[in-house]
């Protein structure tokens, strides 16, 4: 889209060693004008780091997300060092850490949010096309070297997978940092069970910065502009200008076109990819980072897995150096040896919440010793298959059953994807299974971690609605069952059914004397410890963060409030499959 002499930036200035253009107009194919802030070197063309999303480019991180900002600055002081922090925004790069290294940073308010007018429809094909056109706009400016890279967290990672699927000609590399990729399996319906996360997220983080809310959205401290546009819309006009996201998701129970239009198309993603995931991101992003690494068609792709909270590591010296080296290679053509690094870079997690970096040649790890721990009567978990059959029953909406090993005789590392095969029957026509892999210290205390959002995250989790049990034979593996989720097959009460359940990847070095447990529940995991809170979330954090499955319409009484029975021993040998990594 060449410059046609149309609307200009609100203001252009040279400050803090950058040329900043505020509120630059970018016209879309339907005539809608989106607005971007551009931070770039004072002279010379530069490669572009771009984000497009709904969190309002004029809202400072510290003001919009104060509890997250305070925790980041306290626990990771390097995130706020070496920068004025004037331009630090939620989940996007700090231009003061990129422009001095020869990059232009472009932030676009997505349609209907911040200073961009239009109708809000998150992750929709309309948004993805807008993003595509913004990339092409940036790649054809005279201040650009023609190469655009995408780098950001969460929303700004998820839509990277989507827009890369459209193959914009000027898009050269992506770095989705903790970003889901399958809108159904990762985001809206874990195991086919509806998550209420998006309903609450929409209320707390998008409606609060919708275009047209006036002074309620505040003013950008750098420009004095209203963060959410100069028009003041009535409540009725605001409602008409946004989709009802929760209702949209609830109307699409299965993995239909609605979800496919909001998900990655793996065969089309052929540019370099650095996918960075979080062991503690169980409710949303973790699965997408691993699947993205495995399934993207690109011959140049890397997986990095880390711990800590959702946002800080991205801004640390570690995170910025990793991202910049990747983009230096593919946006600047610098021969910096990036390709020589292992394709899989893991931060190996220990029970004391420390990490040890280790490179690997593939995922799952080639040395993996796939180990079955069978469920036994007496609620034990052990390698030998039970000699006799047994059963154990629990209230289908309750805390369920826990099967536990004895103390481990030696240190054991589990790193990789997990799965479970359960044989169950129900007194009703359906059952929801919530699986939690737990680890206990010798004193009986559960080992939990600071997850992406929740400070008491268990080792691993998996989910499955029993009526969605059918497998896709082409995409399933023993360690990663894949369900098409394209229809329901109700249960016959009292009949035994075989369920293969995906449990999201994990990593933990477990000392001798500790115990491993599999909890089979009928509702979300709850940690018995103290409750935590983040300013941008509605619910208290009790173990699963905001990723809860508490929609009564999705789990109606009469269908899900009976009793579920777990069957053990031949011919119904239920087990947990663990990725055990032998000691070197």
PyMOL commands that set and color helices and strands:
alter all, ss='L'
color gray80, all
select helices_A, chain A and resi 61-64+66-75+77-80+95-97+99-101+125-139+155-164+183-188+197-209+214-217+235-240+245-250+257-260+266-268+286-295+312-315+317-331+338-340+466-468
alter helices_A, ss='H'
color red, helices_A
select strands_A, chain A and resi 11-15+18-27+33-40+46-53+103-109+144-153+171-177+189-190+193-194+272-278+301-306+344-349+355-360+368-376+380-382+390-395+401-404+412-426+432-440+460-465+497-510+515-521+563-568+575-581
alter strands_A, ss='S'
color yellow, strands_A
deselect
rebuild
show_as cartoon
